[in-house]
Amino acid sequence: MPTIYYIRHGETEWNALGRLQGTQDVPLNELGRRQAAKAGIILADLFARDGRSETSLEFVASPLVRARSTMELVRASLKLPSDQYAIDDRLREIAYGHWEGSTLAQMQEKDPELFAQRQTEKWTVSPPGGESYVEVQARVTDWYRQLTEDTVAVAHGGTARALMVALGIETSDSAADLTIEQGAVYVFGEAGLSKYS
């Protein structure tokens, strides 16, 4: 089982405002840039602790700009060329469809019945024009199965939850509302999951 050093992208203004981003390309804000650099420092400390060379790992990011910017800041913290990493569309955030850009309160007001159903069946119910966590879990599982090397991945909260379920670390019920911290490094390895922040 390859080890995955997983980093959620840093904060954006939409995160700060509580707006669902999904597939929208929202850039990092200043706090998000600091969080990304902090994650890079944590990663460097983990590599030093484990006697690892950062050049021995693969690096891959979601195609969304907030994840790519985070990866570039992480690599700068590791003193690596910022642009030498792969992009994988399977790591993009869950698509919220017509709900993207809305807050939870706005979604509830717009479609109270579907909102209530999704709150109780979050893993299987899709927002209008969006995707379910079941679909995200399928593409993240596909990504994971093709890994052959230890990897640094920068992606999103939704894909982190899906990976946790795919690897049997969480259930769909426990993962659905799990907070995935920005500026932290989640290590998926043979011993399970560890978080460093």
FIVEXDO-123830 format. One record per residue (C-alpha): residue number from 0; x, y, z. Coordinates in pm, whole numbers, plus 50000, padded with zeros to 5 digits. Layout:
N
> NUM X Y Z
...
! end
This chain:
197
> 0 50000 50000 50000
> 1 50162 50328 49893
> 2 50175 50602 50157
> 3 49976 50913 50066
> 4 50065 51251 50214
> 5 49733 51427 50158
> 6 49686 51804 50181
> 7 49359 51992 50142
> 8 49401 52320 49954
> 9 49433 52641 50157
> 10 49144 52872 50231
> 11 48966 53078 49963
> 12 48728 53370 50007
> 13 48438 53135 49931
> 14 48554 52907 50215
> 15 48559 53208 50445
> 16 48205 53306 50336
> 17 48068 52951 50366
> 18 47993 52923 49992
> 19 48013 52582 49824
> 20 48291 52584 49565
> 21 48269 52243 49403
> 22 48420 52269 49056
> 23 48445 52651 49055
> 24 48796 52788 49018
> 25 48829 53011 49324
> 26 49185 53126 49411
> 27 49350 53106 49751
> 28 49321 53406 49980
> 29 49611 53532 50193
> 30 49532 53294 50480
> 31 49512 53009 50228
> 32 49860 53089 50096
> 33 49997 53083 50453
> 34 49821 52752 50521
> 35 49972 52600 50206
> 36 50323 52711 50304
> 37 50264 52572 50657
> 38 50160 52235 50511
> 39 50486 52232 50314
> 40 50686 52291 50634
> 41 50496 52010 50812
> 42 50568 51782 50516
> 43 50940 51869 50528
> 44 50945 51784 50900
> 45 50771 51450 50834
> 46 51021 51363 50561
> 47 51313 51452 50792
> 48 51162 51244 51074
> 49 51113 50944 50844
> 50 51449 50980 50667
> 51 51275 51038 50334
> 52 51389 51243 50038
> 53 51118 51458 49883
> 54 51262 51368 49542
> 55 51165 51001 49597
> 56 50789 51072 49595
> 57 50532 51144 49328
> 58 50341 51474 49348
> 59 49988 51512 49210
> 60 49715 51774 49241
> 61 49353 51830 49151
> 62 49321 52046 48836
> 63 49140 52324 49026
> 64 49345 52640 49077
> 65 49318 52639 49458
> 66 49475 52292 49471
> 67 49743 52373 49212
> 68 49840 52694 49393
> 69 49861 52502 49721
> 70 50082 52237 49559
> 71 50315 52504 49420
> 72 50350 52668 49763
> 73 50408 52326 49925
> 74 50680 52247 49671
> 75 50840 52589 49727
> 76 50854 52508 50101
> 77 51034 52186 50007
> 78 51273 52381 49782
> 79 51150 52190 49477
> 80 51061 52337 49135
> 81 50705 52462 49181
> 82 50568 52336 48849
> 83 50696 51976 48845
> 84 50391 51776 48951
> 85 50111 51584 48784
> 86 49745 51686 48751
> 87 49470 51426 48791
> 88 49107 51511 48722
> 89 48991 51226 48949
> 90 49104 51440 49246
> 91 48875 51736 49164
> 92 48625 51842 49429
> 93 48273 51699 49447
> 94 48050 51884 49198
> 95 47768 52071 49370
> 96 47600 52160 49040
> 97 47339 52435 49073
> 98 47430 52478 49440
> 99 47783 52602 49367
> 100 47834 52954 49497
> 101 47550 52921 49750
> 102 47568 52897 50127
> 103 47391 52615 50313
> 104 47119 52859 50423
> 105 47059 52967 50061
> 106 47039 52605 49943
> 107 46792 52522 50218
> 108 46575 52821 50123
> 109 46591 52739 49750
> 110 46501 52370 49778
> 111 46409 52271 50135
> 112 46294 51915 50051
> 113 46605 51814 49855
> 114 46827 51992 50107
> 115 46668 51796 50394
> 116 46701 51467 50202
> 117 47069 51535 50129
> 118 47136 51621 50494
> 119 47015 51274 50596
> 120 47155 51083 50294
> 121 47460 51291 50209
> 122 47665 51005 50059
> 123 47406 50902 49800
> 124 47200 51213 49717
> 125 47331 51451 49449
> 126 47262 51825 49436
> 127 47082 51925 49112
> 128 47336 51901 48828
> 129 47602 51778 49072
> 130 47737 51445 49190
> 131 47702 51223 49494
> 132 47981 51117 49725
> 133 47932 50763 49588
> 134 48049 50896 49249
> 135 48343 51082 49406
> 136 48439 50767 49597
> 137 48443 50569 49269
> 138 48682 50807 49095
> 139 48909 50846 49400
> 140 48919 50466 49435
> 141 49018 50441 49068
> 142 49296 50696 49129
> 143 49418 50512 49440
> 144 49428 50171 49270
> 145 49671 50293 49006
> 146 49923 50432 49259
> 147 50255 50249 49263
> 148 50472 50500 49455
> 149 50439 50697 49777
> 150 50265 51018 49678
> 151 50200 51375 49791
> 152 49846 51466 49682
> 153 49684 51809 49707
> 154 49310 51809 49661
> 155 48990 51887 49851
> 156 48780 51811 50157
> 157 48531 51605 49957
> 158 48794 51389 49795
> 159 48962 51335 50134
> 160 48633 51209 50280
> 161 48582 50980 49980
> 162 48936 50841 50014
> 163 48881 50772 50385
> 164 48570 50568 50301
> 165 48736 50394 50005
> 166 49021 50279 50233
> 167 48789 50168 50514
> 168 48914 50432 50757
> 169 48572 50595 50795
> 170 48215 50492 50710
> 171 48004 50695 50471
> 172 47801 50817 50770
> 173 48104 50922 50977
> 174 48289 51080 50684
> 175 48000 51282 50541
> 176 48035 51572 50784
> 177 48399 51527 50883
> 178 48600 51851 50891
> 179 48915 51830 50677
> 180 49160 52087 50810
> 181 49342 52331 50584
> 182 49716 52367 50649
> 183 49744 52009 50779
> 184 49899 51692 50635
> 185 49698 51368 50647
> 186 49913 51057 50613
> 187 49736 50749 50477
> 188 49962 50450 50540
> 189 49973 50091 50651
> 190 49899 50198 51010
> 191 49582 50380 50901
> 192 49545 50759 50906
> 193 49745 51019 51099
> 194 49698 51396 51092
> 195 49977 51650 51146
> 196 49901 52020 51194
! end
